[in-house]
Amino acid sequence: MLLLSGEFAIRRVPDPKYALLALLLAGAVAGCDREKPQAEQADARQANVSQGEAKRGIESFEHKLDRSHAGEAAPSATFRGPDDAPVTLAAFRGRPLLVNLWATWCAPCVAEMPTLDKLAAARRGALTIVPIAQDIQGAEVVDPWFQQAGLSVLQPYLDPENALIDAAAGGLPTSILYDADGKEVWRIIGAIDWQGEEAKKLLAEVAER
């Protein structure tokens, strides 16, 4: 997608102002950067700004479905649980698992979070949902965000080393569905309404196995 946008900017529209427009449009589709330098990631106050930007609606952001990694085992990278203990995705085997890689400074990530929380409440016991923040500052910014977000079910998991998004080689947000054996079913790059019909059909795939 970015490559196509790059070709458009360089080969078809030499005017710099159109090149900038093409890059902005590409960013809207791809979501946020995989990671940012610590100075560019949001502090607790900036996280609130991102939450405000999300009010324009989940439908303002786009996503793409990727099945090219189906059947691959979940990465073994270690991250931190809500109790600050180290954990890996292998600890969640036994039922389908939806991993959401996100960050407080990523507006599309913040926009989809309430719909993800409602999904977690509706599928409690049948589907495990683990949102893993990629903020380099870790709990310093993620914990305040959760305290203010008003989520009812989701708990904060932390990956300040960005090990999981590095393994996924994608943008933020990236959501990956694993079956009960820890094998990938599909991944969604970008924000999606987890209460919508498309998400319901995709999630039904693990219920049918």
N, C-alpha and C positions, 0 to 999 in steps of 0.2 A: 504493500500500500504506500509506504513511504517512498519506495523506489519509483513507483508510478508517478507519485507527486513530484519527485525530483526530476523525472524525465519531462514531465509537463512544464516545470518551471524553467528547465534549461533549454529544451529543444523547441518548445512551442511558444513560450512567452518570455522573451528576453528582458522585457521591462521589469526592473527590480520590484516595483510595487505589486505586480501580478505574481511574481515569485514568492513574495512574502504571503500573499493571500493563499497560494497553494499550500504553503507550509502550515498555515493556521488551520486550513480545512483538513489536512492530513492529521494534525494533532487532535482534532475533534473526533475523528474516527478511531484513531489508535489508542486514545486514552492518555495517561500520564507517562512520563519517563520511567524507565525501569528503576532508576535510583538517581538521587541528586546529591551533590556535595552537601556536607552538613550545614554549611552557611546558607544554602538555598532551601533546605527543608524547613517546614513551618515550625515555629515555636507554639506554645499553647494558645497564644492570642491569635496567631495566623490560622491555626486549626479552626477557630470559630469563624473566621472569614470564609474558609473553604466550605464550612457547613452552610453558611448563608448563600454562597454561590449555588449550592445544590438545590436551593428552593425553586430554581427555574424548572425543575422537573426531570425525572429519570428519562423521559422521552426525548430530552434534548441531546442525549448521548447515544452513540452507536456501538455495536459490538459485532464480533464475528465468531462463528462456531468452527472449531478445529478438531478433527478426528484423527489427525495424522499420528498421534501418539497413543492411540488406543492399544491396550494390552501391555503397555510399559508399566514396570513396577514404580511405586512411589519413591521419590528420592529419600536417601537416608540422612539428610541434613538435620542437625539438631537445632531446635529453637526453644523458646521459653514459654512455659504455661502461665496461667493466671496466678499460680502460687510461686512463680519465678523459678520453678524447677525445670531442668532440661527435659525435653521430650522430642520424640520423632513421630512421623506419621504412622509408623508401624504400630504404635500404641493404640490406634483407633480401629484396627482391623476387627472384623466380626460383623460389621454392618456397613452399608454404603456411607461414604464420607465425601462431603463437599468442602474443599479448601478454597478460601477466598483470600487472595493476596492483595493487600490494599495499603493505603497510607493516609494519614490525617490531612496532608496537604494536597491530596488528589481529589478534585471536585467530583468526577464521575464515581470514584470509590465511595465518597460520602453520600452521594445521591442514592445509590442502590442499597445502602446499609439498612435503612428502615424496612425495606421489602425483604431483605435477607433475614432480619430479626423475626418478622412475621412468619416466614417460612420455617425458621427454627422452632417457633412455638407450635406451628401446625403439624410438623413432622417429628416432634419430640418422641424419641424411642425407636423411630424407624430410620432416621437419617441424622448422622452427626454433621454439624456444621461448625467449622473452625476458621474464624477470621484471623489471619496472621499479618500483623502490621509490619511494614517494611521501613518504618521511620528509623533513621539512624540514631536518633536520640532515645529510642525505646520508651520505657515507662514514663519518662519525664514529660512526654507530650501525649502519649496514647492513653494513659490513665485519666488525665483531666478530660480528654475528649469523651471517653466512655462515661465519665461521671455526668457530663452535660448532655449527652446524646439521648438519654432516656430510653435505652434499649432494655427489653424485658428478659431476654434469654441469652443472647450472645455474650461471650466473655473474651477479654483481651489476651491474645497470644502475640508474642513479640519475636521478630527476626531482624534485629538491628544490623546484623552482618549481611543481610540480603541474600542469604544462602539459597533460599527457596525460589526467589524470583530469578536469581542467576541460573538455577537449574532449569527453570521454565523457559528462560530466554525470551520472555515476553514483556509486555507493558503492564501498567496498572490501570484498572484492576484486572487481574486474571483469576478466574474461578475454574477449579479442576475437580471433576467428579471421579471418584474411585469406587470400585465395587467392594464387596465385603472381603475380598482377598487382597486388596491393596493394588489392584490393576486399574490403570486409567481407562475411563470410558470416553470422555470428551473433555474439552476445555473451552471456555468462553473468554475471549480477550475483549475487554471493554465492559461497560455497564449494561445490565439487563434488569428488567422488572421481574423480580423473583415471584411475584404474585400473578404474572401474566400467563396467557395461554401457551406461549412458546416455551417458557421455563417449565411449566407443568408437563408438557409433552416430553421434553428432554429428561426430566427427572424420573418420568415413568419408565424409562429404559432400564433402570436398575431394579425397579419393582418387578419387572417381567423376567428377570434372570432367575 
